[in-house]
Amino acid sequence: MTFDPARAAEAGDLAAVWPWVGRDAPRGVGEDQVVALESRLGLSLPDDFRDYLRFWSPPSDTEETDEDVTTWWALDRMATLSEGYEHPVKLPSVQEAANDYLLFADGCFWCWAWALCCGEGPDRGRVVLIDGKDRFVADSFSDFMRIYLKDPKRLSPGG
């Protein structure tokens, strides 16, 4: 089963943990904005992440932080790992493909961050925790969101 942003909205799962959900402010972006992000960064986003952006991305003029001090980045802040992280990555496969990883959220005001593999290799769709030790925390963005909704601490350092 994959994470379905539209169904999550109906169930209220995300509304329970994201402060910007339920406000009158718009959320999500148009397909044209998703395509522009892919073009700007030279990436091809996995389908489940595209759906997240279309339904749930925070507004571009905000920094949204949830109760676990996770900041979910707006589209205009997203960057590749090579652009947005100046330190070496401990996982050789991630370091070598840093241009294929998209930073999409950070924890505890950039004490750590998460990046999604958008490359075409065997790690496509996997999410890596960037915290100085660096490890994969989910095999897809859908898996990442399922874990996040049940036990977000598992996705953080020491989790």
C-alpha positions as CSV (number, residue, x, y, z in Angstrom):
1,M,0.0,0.0,0.0
2,T,1.3,3.5,-0.9
3,F,0.9,6.7,1.0
4,D,-2.1,8.5,-0.6
5,P,-2.1,12.2,0.2
6,A,-5.7,12.7,-0.8
7,R,-6.9,9.8,1.5
8,A,-4.7,11.1,4.3
9,A,-6.5,14.4,4.1
10,E,-9.9,12.7,4.4
11,A,-8.7,10.7,7.4
12,G,-7.2,13.8,9.0
13,D,-3.8,12.1,9.6
14,L,-1.7,15.0,8.5
15,A,-4.1,17.6,9.9
16,A,-3.3,16.2,13.3
17,V,0.4,16.8,13.0
18,W,0.9,19.7,10.6
19,P,0.1,23.2,11.8
20,W,-0.7,24.6,8.4
21,V,-3.2,22.0,7.5
22,G,-6.8,23.2,8.2
23,R,-6.0,26.8,7.8
24,D,-7.5,28.8,5.1
25,A,-4.0,29.3,3.5
26,P,-3.5,27.4,0.3
27,R,-1.3,24.3,0.4
28,G,0.1,22.2,-2.4
29,V,1.4,23.4,-5.7
30,G,0.4,23.0,-9.3
31,E,1.9,20.5,-11.7
32,D,3.6,23.3,-13.5
33,Q,5.5,24.2,-10.3
34,V,6.5,20.6,-9.8
35,V,7.9,20.5,-13.4
36,A,9.7,23.8,-12.8
37,L,11.4,22.3,-9.7
38,E,12.5,19.2,-11.6
39,S,13.8,21.5,-14.4
40,R,15.6,23.8,-12.0
41,L,17.3,21.0,-10.2
42,G,17.7,18.5,-13.1
43,L,15.7,15.8,-11.3
44,S,12.9,13.4,-12.0
45,L,10.8,13.2,-8.8
46,P,9.3,9.9,-7.7
47,D,5.5,9.8,-8.1
48,D,4.7,9.6,-4.4
49,F,6.8,12.7,-3.7
50,R,5.1,14.5,-6.7
51,D,1.8,13.8,-5.1
52,Y,3.0,15.1,-1.7
53,L,4.0,18.4,-3.4
54,R,0.7,18.7,-5.3
55,F,-1.5,18.1,-2.2
56,W,0.5,19.1,0.9
57,S,3.5,21.2,0.2
58,P,3.5,24.3,2.5
59,P,3.0,27.7,1.0
60,S,6.2,29.1,-0.6
61,D,6.3,32.1,1.7
62,T,6.3,30.2,5.0
63,E,8.5,28.0,7.1
64,E,6.3,25.4,8.6
65,T,7.5,23.5,11.7
66,D,5.5,20.7,13.3
67,E,5.3,19.6,16.9
68,D,8.4,17.4,16.5
69,V,10.4,20.5,15.3
70,T,10.5,19.2,11.7
71,T,10.5,22.0,9.2
72,W,8.8,21.0,5.9
73,W,10.3,23.0,3.2
74,A,8.4,24.9,0.6
75,L,9.1,24.2,-3.0
76,D,11.3,27.3,-3.5
77,R,13.6,26.2,-0.6
78,M,14.2,22.6,-1.9
79,A,17.7,21.9,-3.2
80,T,19.9,19.0,-4.1
81,L,22.1,17.6,-1.4
82,S,25.2,19.0,-3.3
83,E,23.7,22.5,-3.3
84,G,22.2,22.5,0.2
85,Y,24.7,20.6,2.3
86,E,28.4,21.6,2.6
87,H,29.7,18.7,4.5
88,P,30.8,15.2,3.2
89,V,28.1,12.5,3.4
90,K,29.1,9.4,5.2
91,L,27.4,7.0,2.8
92,P,29.6,6.7,-0.3
93,S,26.7,5.9,-2.6
94,V,24.9,9.1,-1.5
95,Q,28.0,11.3,-1.6
96,E,28.7,10.1,-5.2
97,A,25.2,10.9,-6.3
98,A,24.6,14.0,-4.2
99,N,23.1,15.8,-7.2
100,D,20.4,13.2,-7.4
101,Y,19.2,13.7,-3.7
102,L,16.6,16.3,-2.9
103,L,16.6,18.0,0.5
104,F,12.9,18.4,1.5
105,A,12.8,18.9,5.3
106,D,15.0,19.4,8.3
107,G,14.9,18.6,12.0
108,C,15.5,20.8,15.0
109,F,16.4,23.9,12.9
110,W,18.9,22.1,10.6
111,C,20.5,19.8,13.2
112,W,19.7,17.2,10.6
113,A,17.8,16.9,7.3
114,W,16.2,14.4,5.0
115,A,16.9,13.9,1.4
116,L,15.0,11.8,-1.3
117,C,16.9,9.9,-4.0
118,C,15.6,11.0,-7.4
119,G,18.3,9.2,-9.4
120,E,17.5,6.2,-11.6
121,G,19.7,3.7,-9.7
122,P,18.8,1.1,-7.0
123,D,18.3,3.8,-4.3
124,R,15.6,5.7,-6.3
125,G,12.8,6.9,-3.9
126,R,14.7,6.1,-0.7
127,V,15.0,8.7,2.0
128,V,18.3,9.3,3.8
129,L,18.8,11.0,7.1
130,I,21.7,13.5,6.9
131,D,23.0,14.0,10.4
132,G,26.7,13.5,10.3
133,K,26.3,9.7,10.6
134,D,23.9,9.4,7.7
135,R,21.7,6.4,7.1
136,F,18.7,5.4,5.0
137,V,15.5,5.6,7.0
138,A,12.8,4.7,4.5
139,D,12.7,2.8,1.2
140,S,10.2,5.4,-0.3
141,F,8.6,8.7,0.5
142,S,5.4,6.8,1.2
143,D,7.2,4.7,3.7
144,F,8.8,7.8,5.2
145,M,5.3,9.3,5.7
146,R,3.9,6.2,7.2
147,I,6.7,6.1,9.8
148,Y,6.4,9.8,10.4
149,L,2.7,9.5,11.1
150,K,3.2,6.6,13.6
151,D,6.6,7.2,15.2
152,P,8.5,10.3,13.9
153,K,11.4,9.7,16.3
154,R,12.4,6.6,14.3
155,L,13.3,9.0,11.5
156,S,15.6,11.1,13.6
157,P,19.1,10.6,15.0
158,G,19.1,7.9,17.5
159,G,15.8,6.6,16.1
